[in-house]
Amino acid sequence: MLQIGLPEILLIVLLAIFLVRKEQWPNLFKFFIRTSSDIKRQFEDISSEIKDEINADEIIKDVFNENRLREIEKDDGKK
């Protein structure tokens, strides 16, 4: 799978800025902003779908309740 990190993305952006004429810079920046916001929105959608599928809220509540119960039992044991 193709792995692109932050340095590679910055290199692509810098090359695009140098290769594009000044008159086209606003359109280029609009493209980058729109693309980054689309990627962010898609990541949030995928993340929420995964959380819904595995019932992450229920798991978080269960773990919190178990930890709280252990704390209460530990406090009762000290008294």
MIKOLKOL-696279 format. One record per residue (C-alpha): residue number from 1; x, y, z. Coordinates in nm, 3 decimals, m for minus. Example, Ala and Ser with C-alpha at 12.3 -4.5 7.8 and 13.67 -1.06 7.14 Angstrom:
2
+------+---------+---------+---------+
! nufi !       X !       Y !       Z !
+------+---------+---------+---------+
!    1 !   1.230 !  m0.450 !   0.780 !
!    2 !   1.367 !  m0.106 !   0.714 !
+------+---------+---------+---------+
This chain:
79
+------+---------+---------+---------+
! nufi !       X !       Y !       Z !
+------+---------+---------+---------+
!    1 !   0.000 !   0.000 !   0.000 !
!    2 !   0.118 !   0.351 !  m0.078 !
!    3 !   0.232 !   0.527 !   0.238 !
!    4 !   0.250 !   0.905 !   0.221 !
!    5 !   0.356 !   1.095 !   0.529 !
!    6 !   0.366 !   1.462 !   0.620 !
!    7 !   0.707 !   1.531 !   0.459 !
!    8 !   0.589 !   1.389 !   0.129 !
!    9 !   0.267 !   1.591 !   0.141 !
!   10 !   0.461 !   1.910 !   0.216 !
!   11 !   0.695 !   1.838 !  m0.075 !
!   12 !   0.399 !   1.793 !  m0.310 !
!   13 !   0.244 !   2.119 !  m0.187 !
!   14 !   0.569 !   2.309 !  m0.230 !
!   15 !   0.622 !   2.167 !  m0.579 !
!   16 !   0.267 !   2.259 !  m0.673 !
!   17 !   0.320 !   2.616 !  m0.549 !
!   18 !   0.642 !   2.655 !  m0.748 !
!   19 !   0.507 !   2.494 !  m1.064 !
!   20 !   0.179 !   2.686 !  m1.075 !
!   21 !   0.163 !   3.045 !  m1.195 !
!   22 !   0.087 !   3.314 !  m0.938 !
!   23 !  m0.252 !   3.380 !  m1.093 !
!   24 !  m0.359 !   3.024 !  m1.016 !
!   25 !  m0.245 !   3.022 !  m0.650 !
!   26 !  m0.589 !   3.110 !  m0.506 !
!   27 !  m0.745 !   2.819 !  m0.694 !
!   28 !  m0.465 !   2.590 !  m0.579 !
!   29 !  m0.514 !   2.689 !  m0.213 !
!   30 !  m0.890 !   2.645 !  m0.243 !
!   31 !  m0.830 !   2.297 !  m0.383 !
!   32 !  m0.597 !   2.201 !  m0.096 !
!   33 !  m0.835 !   2.339 !   0.168 !
!   34 !  m1.137 !   2.168 !   0.011 !
!   35 !  m0.950 !   1.838 !  m0.024 !
!   36 !  m0.822 !   1.845 !   0.334 !
!   37 !  m1.169 !   1.922 !   0.471 !
!   38 !  m1.317 !   1.638 !   0.261 !
!   39 !  m1.056 !   1.396 !   0.394 !
!   40 !  m1.121 !   1.510 !   0.751 !
!   41 !  m1.498 !   1.468 !   0.709 !
!   42 !  m1.455 !   1.120 !   0.560 !
!   43 !  m1.225 !   1.019 !   0.847 !
!   44 !  m1.481 !   1.143 !   1.102 !
!   45 !  m1.760 !   0.953 !   0.923 !
!   46 !  m1.558 !   0.631 !   0.918 !
!   47 !  m1.461 !   0.679 !   1.283 !
!   48 !  m1.822 !   0.730 !   1.392 !
!   49 !  m1.936 !   0.426 !   1.190 !
!   50 !  m1.673 !   0.209 !   1.357 !
!   51 !  m1.772 !   0.340 !   1.700 !
!   52 !  m2.136 !   0.263 !   1.625 !
!   53 !  m2.053 !  m0.087 !   1.502 !
!   54 !  m1.853 !  m0.186 !   1.810 !
!   55 !  m2.077 !   0.003 !   2.054 !
!   56 !  m1.781 !   0.208 !   2.177 !
!   57 !  m1.998 !   0.420 !   2.408 !
!   58 !  m2.119 !   0.110 !   2.592 !
!   59 !  m1.764 !  m0.024 !   2.622 !
!   60 !  m1.640 !   0.309 !   2.760 !
!   61 !  m1.923 !   0.317 !   3.014 !
!   62 !  m1.854 !  m0.043 !   3.121 !
!   63 !  m1.483 !   0.023 !   3.168 !
!   64 !  m1.554 !   0.340 !   3.364 !
!   65 !  m1.804 !   0.160 !   3.587 !
!   66 !  m1.564 !  m0.129 !   3.649 !
!   67 !  m1.284 !   0.111 !   3.742 !
!   68 !  m1.514 !   0.307 !   3.971 !
!   69 !  m1.632 !  m0.014 !   4.138 !
!   70 !  m1.269 !  m0.117 !   4.200 !
!   71 !  m1.197 !   0.223 !   4.355 !
!   72 !  m1.500 !   0.192 !   4.583 !
!   73 !  m1.401 !  m0.162 !   4.687 !
!   74 !  m1.045 !  m0.046 !   4.750 !
!   75 !  m1.171 !   0.243 !   4.967 !
!   76 !  m1.400 !   0.006 !   5.161 !
!   77 !  m1.108 !  m0.228 !   5.220 !
!   78 !  m0.900 !   0.052 !   5.373 !
!   79 !  m1.167 !   0.146 !   5.626 !
+------+---------+---------+---------+
